[in-house]
Structures are given as C-alpha cells and as structure tokens.
Amino acid sequence: MPSLSRRDFVNAAAFAAALAGIPRNGSAADYPSRRIRLVIPYSAGGSGDQIGRPWVEKMSSQLGPTFVDNIGGAGGAIGTTEVAREKPDGYSLLLGNGSTQVIIPLTTPNPAYAMGDFRAIYRLISSALVFAVHPSVPATDLQGLIAYARSNPGKLSYGTPGIGTGNHLVGEQFKQQAGGLDIVHVPYRGIAQATNDLVSGQISLVVAVMSVQLQQLNRAGKIRLLAVTTDKRLSGAPDIPTAIESGMQGLSYEGWFGLFAPKGTDDAIIDRIARETRTAMADPALQANYRAQGMEPDSDSSPDKFQRIVDATSASLGPVIKSIGLQAL
C-alpha cells in the first residue's frame, strides 16, 4: 500500500470532514428531502380520509410534498403493520386511532405489531361517544336508563359499529359500572345501519360517535341523546350532559385520530412534524372543516401530550377487554 504524504493526508482528512458535514438522505438535518407518505389504514372515502386528507394538503404546502396511501383491511391492522415495519426516517407516517394503536394489539393473539412499535406525534381530532335511545325507552338520562334496564333484563339491546370497537367496549364498561346490566350487544358493520335501526325501533340504544346527524335526529324527536363520554360537555352540544355528570364517575372516553411514526424515528423529525401540524391546526378554516363533521380539532397537542392520551386509552380499555375475554375475530 503506498504511503500518503503529509499534504495528501491533510487533504484526505479535510475531505472526510466535509463529507461528514453533508446531510444524508433521510437524516434529520435535511428532512424532508423527498415525499412523505401518510398511510390511512382504511379504504378510501371513510372518516380516515376526512381527517387525513386535509392534513396532507396542509403539509404539502408547509412541510413538503405529502400524499395519502389508503391501505385497508383487518380493521386497520394491515396498514398499521406496514408502517410499523418501515424504516424510521419520517417518510412513512400513520393516521392511527384507539382501535389500531390500543385495541388491536390488546386483543390479537401474537399481534404483528405492539403499541410500543410507534411514536406518537400529534393528535389531530377527538370525538365523543354518545348514548342515544329510541323514544320508546322511558329514560331521559343514564340513571333512568339503568333503572329501566334493571327492571327489564334482556329486553334492551345496544348497537355499535362492531365487536372490539371503542363503542363496544364503552357499552360493556357502562354495563359493568352499573352493576352488571343485562343489555344485549348487537354489532353492525358500521354505525349508519345501527342508527337506522335505532330510529325504526329495531334496537333500543346505540353507543355512537357524536355527529351532526345524531343531533338533528335528537332535535326532531326521532332519538333521545342521554349523555356523552367526554369529561366536559361538548361546545357543539352543550345541552347534553356528560356520563360523569349523570353519576357514572368512571365512564370517560374520547375517540381520537392522530399521527404516528415507527419507533426509532429521530426526535428532531418528530418535533418538526409536530410543529408544522400545530401551525396547520391553528387555521380557522381547517378547524371549521373538522367541526362540521362533528369532530373537535386539537390545536394544542404535542408528542408527549398525545402519548399520555394513548396510555390513558390503554389503561381505560385494557381492564374491560380482559374482563369480557375479548379477542380479535
């Protein structure tokens, strides 16, 4: 091997130092240097698109070219698994919710991913669940519903968008906290059909995400909204009490959708996405877009705050899942 002169050695060292200072593709220093993919783990056209696509539009102008990739299947597990296995470089993100991030890992034997396989970035929206009954049920609040259910065991039925959804688990939590009510669960493939059957009187009760449609049906007298599951009353429905106000101290649950990255993603990348998202969520037009769909935009989230919400969801639903022996179908 030929030896280097002192001059050659100095030049080589300088060249190596210069190379070390050049940002590599995918590093935090030059992020983003290519397109960012947001995986929505559901088919196109659903609530995931209504939440994720407005964010993508904002990021395309603020952060850099960003696009949606709908990967549906297995209740969101397929798309979520794909992101969990991606390189943690900030170029594949997930729009996750309580089902994908908490319920599926807790109910699936040998799951393809775990809660710890992701880093929380920012909660985009939250939503309340609401207990709604058919007008034939003689109850105007949760305590009245409990009293009627106790006097009529097995007579009432409640609809949800499916087994293992947050709606289902909150319904079971309600039954347990009320002392073990005999109310039959009727799972549907979506909440729309459950709502139709509630209006027609085929079922007695639904546990559904609060929406403009439900409020309209309530005002028309076709259903009766009894209580929401948030800690405070909703600004868009201030006349509906919370379950806590109704005497159910432990019945508190918020649905949410937010941004996640694979574990191992650099702190600087996580913080950059969170900062840009916070700026986007301050836009009144974007807030109005979400509120028009019955969702509450979160303009004050952060990676730490969002992770605490994920942990709280797990702490709330985990015991219910265990008590009813729920496993993914």
MILO-619451 format. One record per residue (C-alpha): residue number from 1; residue in three letters; x, y, z. Coordinates in nm, 2 decimals, padded with zeros to 4 digits. Example, Ala and Ser with C-alpha at 12.3 -4.5 7.8 and 13.67 -1.06 7.14 Angstrom:
+-----+-----+--------+--------+--------+
|   n | res |   east |  north |     up |
+-----+-----+--------+--------+--------+
|   1 | ALA |  01.23 | -00.45 |  00.78 |
|   2 | SER |  01.37 | -00.11 |  00.71 |
+-----+-----+--------+--------+--------+
***
This chain:
+-----+-----+--------+--------+--------+
|   n | res |   east |  north |     up |
+-----+-----+--------+--------+--------+
|   1 | MET |  00.00 |  00.00 |  00.00 |
|   2 | PRO |  00.15 |  00.34 | -00.10 |
|   3 | SER |  00.22 |  00.58 |  00.18 |
|   4 | LEU |  00.05 |  00.92 |  00.20 |
|   5 | SER |  00.24 |  01.24 |  00.20 |
|   6 | ARG |  00.16 |  01.49 |  00.48 |
|   7 | ARG | -00.02 |  01.71 |  00.22 |
|   8 | ASP | -00.22 |  01.42 |  00.09 |
|   9 | PHE | -00.31 |  01.32 |  00.45 |
|  10 | VAL | -00.43 |  01.67 |  00.54 |
|  11 | ASN | -00.63 |  01.69 |  00.22 |
|  12 | ALA | -00.79 |  01.35 |  00.28 |
|  13 | ALA | -00.88 |  01.44 |  00.63 |
|  14 | ALA | -01.03 |  01.77 |  00.52 |
|  15 | PHE | -01.23 |  01.58 |  00.25 |
|  16 | ALA | -01.36 |  01.33 |  00.51 |
|  17 | ALA | -01.46 |  01.61 |  00.75 |
|  18 | ALA | -01.65 |  01.78 |  00.46 |
|  19 | LEU | -01.83 |  01.45 |  00.38 |
|  20 | ALA | -01.93 |  01.42 |  00.75 |
|  21 | GLY | -02.10 |  01.75 |  00.73 |
|  22 | ILE | -02.31 |  01.67 |  00.43 |
|  23 | PRO | -02.67 |  01.57 |  00.53 |
|  24 | ARG | -02.76 |  01.22 |  00.42 |
|  25 | ASN | -03.09 |  01.13 |  00.26 |
|  26 | GLY | -03.34 |  01.07 |  00.54 |
|  27 | SER | -03.14 |  01.24 |  00.81 |
|  28 | ALA | -03.30 |  01.49 |  01.05 |
|  29 | ALA | -03.08 |  01.77 |  00.91 |
|  30 | ASP | -03.23 |  01.77 |  00.56 |
|  31 | TYR | -03.58 |  01.64 |  00.64 |
|  32 | PRO | -03.78 |  01.62 |  00.43 |
|  33 | SER | -03.58 |  01.56 |  00.11 |
|  34 | ARG | -03.85 |  01.35 | -00.06 |
|  35 | ARG | -04.22 |  01.29 | -00.05 |
|  36 | ILE | -04.39 |  01.20 |  00.28 |
|  37 | ARG | -04.65 |  00.92 |  00.28 |
|  38 | LEU | -04.94 |  00.92 |  00.52 |
|  39 | VAL | -05.09 |  00.57 |  00.55 |
|  40 | ILE | -05.46 |  00.57 |  00.63 |
|  41 | PRO | -05.53 |  00.21 |  00.73 |
|  42 | TYR | -05.88 |  00.21 |  00.59 |
|  43 | SER | -06.04 |  00.21 |  00.25 |
|  44 | ALA | -06.08 |  00.55 |  00.07 |
|  45 | GLY | -06.38 |  00.76 |  00.14 |
|  46 | GLY | -06.43 |  00.70 |  00.51 |
|  47 | SER | -06.37 |  00.91 |  00.82 |
|  48 | GLY | -05.99 |  00.84 |  00.79 |
|  49 | ASP | -05.98 |  01.03 |  00.46 |
|  50 | GLN | -06.20 |  01.31 |  00.61 |
|  51 | ILE | -05.93 |  01.36 |  00.88 |
|  52 | GLY | -05.61 |  01.27 |  00.70 |
|  53 | ARG | -05.65 |  01.43 |  00.36 |
|  54 | PRO | -05.70 |  01.79 |  00.49 |
|  55 | TRP | -05.38 |  01.74 |  00.69 |
|  56 | VAL | -05.19 |  01.62 |  00.38 |
|  57 | GLU | -05.30 |  01.93 |  00.19 |
|  58 | LYS | -05.16 |  02.15 |  00.46 |
|  59 | MET | -04.83 |  01.96 |  00.49 |
|  60 | SER | -04.78 |  01.97 |  00.11 |
|  61 | SER | -04.76 |  02.35 |  00.13 |
|  62 | GLN | -04.59 |  02.38 |  00.47 |
|  63 | LEU | -04.35 |  02.08 |  00.50 |
|  64 | GLY | -04.31 |  01.94 |  00.16 |
|  65 | PRO | -04.48 |  01.70 | -00.09 |
|  66 | THR | -04.71 |  01.47 |  00.11 |
|  67 | PHE | -04.96 |  01.21 | -00.02 |
|  68 | VAL | -05.22 |  00.96 |  00.12 |
|  69 | ASP | -05.18 |  00.59 |  00.08 |
|  70 | ASN | -05.51 |  00.40 |  00.18 |
|  71 | ILE | -05.42 |  00.05 |  00.29 |
|  72 | GLY | -05.74 | -00.10 |  00.43 |
|  73 | GLY | -05.81 | -00.44 |  00.57 |
|  74 | ALA | -05.84 | -00.63 |  00.90 |
|  75 | GLY | -05.99 | -00.34 |  01.08 |
|  76 | GLY | -05.69 | -00.12 |  01.02 |
|  77 | ALA | -05.43 | -00.38 |  01.12 |
|  78 | ILE | -05.28 | -00.43 |  00.77 |
|  79 | GLY | -05.19 | -00.07 |  00.70 |
|  80 | THR | -05.07 | -00.02 |  01.06 |
|  81 | THR | -04.84 | -00.32 |  01.04 |
|  82 | GLU | -04.69 | -00.19 |  00.72 |
|  83 | VAL | -04.59 |  00.14 |  00.88 |
|  84 | ALA | -04.46 | -00.04 |  01.19 |
|  85 | ARG | -04.21 | -00.23 |  00.96 |
|  86 | GLU | -04.10 |  00.08 |  00.77 |
|  87 | LYS | -03.76 |  00.25 |  00.81 |
|  88 | PRO | -03.79 |  00.51 |  01.09 |
|  89 | ASP | -03.69 |  00.80 |  00.88 |
|  90 | GLY | -04.01 |  01.01 |  00.89 |
|  91 | TYR | -04.12 |  00.93 |  00.53 |
|  92 | SER | -04.39 |  00.68 |  00.62 |
|  93 | LEU | -04.64 |  00.80 |  00.88 |
|  94 | LEU | -04.96 |  00.65 |  01.01 |
|  95 | LEU | -05.30 |  00.80 |  01.08 |
|  96 | GLY | -05.39 |  00.59 |  01.38 |
|  97 | ASN | -05.67 |  00.57 |  01.63 |
|  98 | GLY | -05.77 |  00.39 |  01.95 |
|  99 | SER | -05.85 |  00.08 |  01.76 |
| 100 | THR | -05.53 |  00.05 |  01.56 |
| 101 | GLN | -05.30 |  00.16 |  01.84 |
| 102 | VAL | -05.46 |  00.01 |  02.15 |
| 103 | ILE | -05.75 | -00.23 |  02.09 |
| 104 | ILE | -05.59 | -00.45 |  01.81 |
| 105 | PRO | -05.26 | -00.50 |  02.00 |
| 106 | LEU | -05.45 | -00.59 |  02.32 |
| 107 | THR | -05.70 | -00.83 |  02.16 |
| 108 | THR | -05.50 | -01.01 |  01.89 |
| 109 | PRO | -05.31 | -01.32 |  01.98 |
| 110 | ASN | -04.95 | -01.28 |  01.86 |
| 111 | PRO | -05.01 | -00.94 |  01.70 |
| 112 | ALA | -04.79 | -00.83 |  01.41 |
| 113 | TYR | -04.72 | -00.51 |  01.60 |
| 114 | ALA | -04.73 | -00.37 |  01.95 |
| 115 | MET | -04.82 | -00.04 |  02.10 |
| 116 | GLY | -04.45 |  00.03 |  02.16 |
| 117 | ASP | -04.37 |  00.00 |  01.79 |
| 118 | PHE | -04.48 |  00.36 |  01.73 |
| 119 | ARG | -04.40 |  00.71 |  01.84 |
| 120 | ALA | -04.69 |  00.95 |  01.89 |
| 121 | ILE | -04.66 |  01.28 |  01.71 |
| 122 | TYR | -04.98 |  01.48 |  01.73 |
| 123 | ARG | -05.35 |  01.42 |  01.80 |
| 124 | LEU | -05.55 |  01.57 |  01.51 |
| 125 | ILE | -05.90 |  01.54 |  01.64 |
| 126 | SER | -06.10 |  01.40 |  01.92 |
| 127 | SER | -06.46 |  01.28 |  01.93 |
| 128 | ALA | -06.72 |  01.20 |  02.19 |
| 129 | LEU | -06.93 |  00.89 |  02.21 |
| 130 | VAL | -07.29 |  00.94 |  02.30 |
| 131 | PHE | -07.56 |  00.71 |  02.44 |
| 132 | ALA | -07.87 |  00.75 |  02.23 |
| 133 | VAL | -08.20 |  00.57 |  02.29 |
| 134 | HIS | -08.52 |  00.52 |  02.09 |
| 135 | PRO | -08.81 |  00.74 |  02.22 |
| 136 | SER | -09.00 |  00.43 |  02.34 |
| 137 | VAL | -08.74 |  00.38 |  02.61 |
| 138 | PRO | -08.87 |  00.57 |  02.91 |
| 139 | ALA | -08.54 |  00.73 |  03.01 |
| 140 | THR | -08.42 |  01.09 |  02.99 |
| 141 | ASP | -08.08 |  01.03 |  03.14 |
| 142 | LEU | -07.83 |  00.75 |  03.22 |
| 143 | GLN | -07.98 |  00.68 |  03.56 |
| 144 | GLY | -08.32 |  00.64 |  03.41 |
| 145 | LEU | -08.18 |  00.40 |  03.15 |
| 146 | ILE | -08.01 |  00.20 |  03.43 |
| 147 | ALA | -08.33 |  00.18 |  03.63 |
| 148 | TYR | -08.53 |  00.07 |  03.32 |
| 149 | ALA | -08.27 | -00.19 |  03.22 |
| 150 | ARG | -08.27 | -00.34 |  03.57 |
| 151 | SER | -08.65 | -00.37 |  03.56 |
| 152 | ASN | -08.64 | -00.53 |  03.22 |
| 153 | PRO | -08.34 | -00.76 |  03.20 |
| 154 | GLY | -08.27 | -00.88 |  02.84 |
| 155 | LYS | -08.52 | -00.65 |  02.69 |
| 156 | LEU | -08.29 | -00.38 |  02.58 |
| 157 | SER | -08.03 | -00.40 |  02.30 |
| 158 | TYR | -07.75 | -00.17 |  02.20 |
| 159 | GLY | -07.59 | -00.13 |  01.86 |
| 160 | THR | -07.22 | -00.04 |  01.78 |
| 161 | PRO | -07.01 | -00.04 |  01.47 |
| 162 | GLY | -06.87 | -00.39 |  01.56 |
| 163 | ILE | -06.71 | -00.62 |  01.82 |
| 164 | GLY | -06.40 | -00.48 |  01.97 |
| 165 | THR | -06.46 | -00.11 |  01.87 |
| 166 | GLY | -06.43 |  00.16 |  02.13 |
| 167 | ASN | -06.81 |  00.19 |  02.11 |
| 168 | HIS | -06.85 | -00.18 |  02.21 |
| 169 | LEU | -06.60 | -00.16 |  02.50 |
| 170 | VAL | -06.76 |  00.16 |  02.64 |
| 171 | GLY | -07.10 | -00.01 |  02.62 |
| 172 | GLU | -06.96 | -00.30 |  02.82 |
| 173 | GLN | -06.79 | -00.07 |  03.06 |
| 174 | PHE | -07.13 |  00.11 |  03.12 |
| 175 | LYS | -07.30 | -00.22 |  03.19 |
| 176 | GLN | -07.03 | -00.33 |  03.44 |
| 177 | GLN | -07.02 |  00.00 |  03.62 |
| 178 | ALA | -07.40 |  00.00 |  03.65 |
| 179 | GLY | -07.38 | -00.33 |  03.84 |
| 180 | GLY | -07.40 | -00.58 |  03.55 |
| 181 | LEU | -07.69 | -00.48 |  03.34 |
| 182 | ASP | -07.85 | -00.74 |  03.10 |
| 183 | ILE | -07.84 | -00.54 |  02.78 |
| 184 | VAL | -07.77 | -00.73 |  02.45 |
| 185 | HIS | -07.49 | -00.62 |  02.23 |
| 186 | VAL | -07.58 | -00.60 |  01.85 |
| 187 | PRO | -07.27 | -00.55 |  01.64 |
| 188 | TYR | -07.31 | -00.39 |  01.30 |
| 189 | ARG | -07.07 | -00.34 |  01.01 |
| 190 | GLY | -07.09 |  00.04 |  01.06 |
| 191 | ILE | -07.28 |  00.29 |  01.27 |
| 192 | ALA | -07.51 |  00.41 |  00.99 |
| 193 | GLN | -07.72 |  00.09 |  00.98 |
| 194 | ALA | -07.72 |  00.08 |  01.36 |
| 195 | THR | -07.86 |  00.44 |  01.36 |
| 196 | ASN | -08.12 |  00.35 |  01.11 |
| 197 | ASP | -08.23 |  00.05 |  01.32 |
| 198 | LEU | -08.25 |  00.27 |  01.63 |
| 199 | VAL | -08.47 |  00.53 |  01.45 |
| 200 | SER | -08.70 |  00.24 |  01.34 |
| 201 | GLY | -08.71 |  00.09 |  01.68 |
| 202 | GLN | -08.53 | -00.24 |  01.59 |
| 203 | ILE | -08.28 | -00.17 |  01.87 |
| 204 | SER | -08.32 |  00.03 |  02.19 |
| 205 | LEU | -07.99 |  00.20 |  02.22 |
| 206 | VAL | -07.67 |  00.29 |  02.03 |
| 207 | VAL | -07.33 |  00.39 |  02.15 |
| 208 | ALA | -07.21 |  00.61 |  01.87 |
| 209 | VAL | -06.97 |  00.89 |  01.78 |
| 210 | MET | -07.15 |  01.22 |  01.83 |
| 211 | SER | -07.23 |  01.37 |  01.50 |
| 212 | VAL | -07.44 |  01.64 |  01.34 |
| 213 | GLN | -07.68 |  01.38 |  01.21 |
| 214 | LEU | -07.75 |  01.25 |  01.56 |
| 215 | GLN | -07.81 |  01.60 |  01.69 |
| 216 | GLN | -08.06 |  01.66 |  01.41 |
| 217 | LEU | -08.24 |  01.33 |  01.49 |
| 218 | ASN | -08.25 |  01.43 |  01.86 |
| 219 | ARG | -08.40 |  01.77 |  01.78 |
| 220 | ALA | -08.66 |  01.60 |  01.55 |
| 221 | GLY | -08.76 |  01.37 |  01.84 |
| 222 | LYS | -08.66 |  01.06 |  01.65 |
| 223 | ILE | -08.40 |  00.96 |  01.91 |
| 224 | ARG | -08.30 |  01.09 |  02.25 |
| 225 | LEU | -07.94 |  01.17 |  02.34 |
| 226 | LEU | -07.87 |  01.09 |  02.70 |
| 227 | ALA | -07.50 |  01.16 |  02.77 |
| 228 | VAL | -07.16 |  01.20 |  02.62 |
| 229 | THR | -06.85 |  01.02 |  02.73 |
| 230 | THR | -06.61 |  01.32 |  02.75 |
| 231 | ASP | -06.50 |  01.48 |  03.08 |
| 232 | LYS | -06.67 |  01.81 |  02.98 |
| 233 | ARG | -06.98 |  01.89 |  02.78 |
| 234 | LEU | -06.92 |  01.95 |  02.41 |
| 235 | SER | -06.92 |  02.31 |  02.29 |
| 236 | GLY | -07.13 |  02.20 |  01.99 |
| 237 | ALA | -07.39 |  02.02 |  02.21 |
| 238 | PRO | -07.39 |  02.20 |  02.55 |
| 239 | ASP | -07.73 |  02.07 |  02.64 |
| 240 | ILE | -07.62 |  01.70 |  02.65 |
| 241 | PRO | -07.47 |  01.61 |  02.99 |
| 242 | THR | -07.16 |  01.40 |  03.04 |
| 243 | ALA | -07.18 |  01.05 |  03.18 |
| 244 | ILE | -06.98 |  01.17 |  03.48 |
| 245 | GLU | -07.25 |  01.43 |  03.55 |
| 246 | SER | -07.50 |  01.15 |  03.52 |
| 247 | GLY | -07.34 |  00.96 |  03.81 |
| 248 | MET | -07.11 |  00.74 |  03.61 |
| 249 | GLN | -06.78 |  00.87 |  03.76 |
| 250 | GLY | -06.55 |  00.62 |  03.59 |
| 251 | LEU | -06.72 |  00.63 |  03.24 |
| 252 | SER | -06.49 |  00.87 |  03.05 |
| 253 | TYR | -06.37 |  00.80 |  02.69 |
| 254 | GLU | -06.26 |  01.01 |  02.40 |
| 255 | GLY | -06.21 |  00.88 |  02.05 |
| 256 | TRP | -05.92 |  01.02 |  01.86 |
| 257 | PHE | -05.72 |  01.01 |  01.54 |
| 258 | GLY | -05.36 |  01.12 |  01.52 |
| 259 | LEU | -05.02 |  01.09 |  01.36 |
| 260 | PHE | -04.77 |  00.82 |  01.44 |
| 261 | ALA | -04.42 |  00.73 |  01.32 |
| 262 | PRO | -04.23 |  00.40 |  01.36 |
| 263 | LYS | -04.03 |  00.37 |  01.68 |
| 264 | GLY | -03.67 |  00.48 |  01.64 |
| 265 | THR | -03.77 |  00.79 |  01.44 |
| 266 | ASP | -03.53 |  01.08 |  01.53 |
| 267 | ASP | -03.66 |  01.33 |  01.79 |
| 268 | ALA | -03.59 |  01.62 |  01.55 |
| 269 | ILE | -03.81 |  01.47 |  01.28 |
| 270 | ILE | -04.09 |  01.40 |  01.53 |
| 271 | ASP | -04.07 |  01.76 |  01.66 |
| 272 | ARG | -04.06 |  01.91 |  01.31 |
| 273 | ILE | -04.38 |  01.73 |  01.21 |
| 274 | ALA | -04.55 |  01.82 |  01.53 |
| 275 | ARG | -04.46 |  02.19 |  01.49 |
| 276 | GLU | -04.58 |  02.21 |  01.14 |
| 277 | THR | -04.90 |  02.03 |  01.24 |
| 278 | ARG | -04.96 |  02.27 |  01.52 |
| 279 | THR | -04.94 |  02.56 |  01.28 |
| 280 | ALA | -05.18 |  02.39 |  01.04 |
| 281 | MET | -05.43 |  02.31 |  01.32 |
| 282 | ALA | -05.44 |  02.68 |  01.41 |
| 283 | ASP | -05.61 |  02.75 |  01.07 |
| 284 | PRO | -05.97 |  02.85 |  01.14 |
| 285 | ALA | -06.08 |  02.70 |  00.80 |
| 286 | LEU | -05.93 |  02.36 |  00.89 |
| 287 | GLN | -06.09 |  02.38 |  01.24 |
| 288 | ALA | -06.42 |  02.46 |  01.08 |
| 289 | ASN | -06.38 |  02.16 |  00.84 |
| 290 | TYR | -06.33 |  01.92 |  01.12 |
| 291 | ARG | -06.61 |  02.07 |  01.34 |
| 292 | ALA | -06.86 |  02.05 |  01.05 |
| 293 | GLN | -06.80 |  01.67 |  01.06 |
| 294 | GLY | -06.87 |  01.65 |  01.44 |
| 295 | MET | -06.50 |  01.63 |  01.53 |
| 296 | GLU | -06.31 |  01.85 |  01.77 |
| 297 | PRO | -05.97 |  01.97 |  01.63 |
| 298 | ASP | -05.68 |  01.97 |  01.87 |
| 299 | SER | -05.47 |  02.28 |  01.83 |
| 300 | ASP | -05.26 |  02.22 |  02.14 |
| 301 | SER | -05.12 |  01.87 |  02.10 |
| 302 | SER | -04.76 |  01.75 |  02.12 |
| 303 | PRO | -04.57 |  01.42 |  02.11 |
| 304 | ASP | -04.57 |  01.39 |  02.49 |
| 305 | LYS | -04.93 |  01.50 |  02.53 |
| 306 | PHE | -05.05 |  01.26 |  02.27 |
| 307 | GLN | -04.86 |  00.97 |  02.42 |
| 308 | ARG | -05.03 |  01.03 |  02.75 |
| 309 | ILE | -05.37 |  01.01 |  02.58 |
| 310 | VAL | -05.27 |  00.68 |  02.41 |
| 311 | ASP | -05.16 |  00.55 |  02.75 |
| 312 | ALA | -05.48 |  00.66 |  02.92 |
| 313 | THR | -05.69 |  00.49 |  02.65 |
| 314 | SER | -05.50 |  00.17 |  02.71 |
| 315 | ALA | -05.54 |  00.20 |  03.09 |
| 316 | SER | -05.92 |  00.26 |  03.04 |
| 317 | LEU | -06.00 | -00.01 |  02.79 |
| 318 | GLY | -05.75 | -00.28 |  02.89 |
| 319 | PRO | -05.94 | -00.40 |  03.20 |
| 320 | VAL | -06.27 | -00.41 |  03.00 |
| 321 | ILE | -06.10 | -00.62 |  02.73 |
| 322 | LYS | -05.97 | -00.86 |  02.99 |
| 323 | SER | -06.29 | -00.89 |  03.18 |
| 324 | ILE | -06.50 | -00.99 |  02.88 |
| 325 | GLY | -06.23 | -01.21 |  02.73 |
| 326 | LEU | -06.23 | -01.02 |  02.40 |
| 327 | GLN | -06.01 | -01.15 |  02.12 |
| 328 | ALA | -05.99 | -01.02 |  01.77 |
| 329 | LEU | -06.20 | -01.21 |  01.52 |
+-----+-----+--------+--------+--------+
***
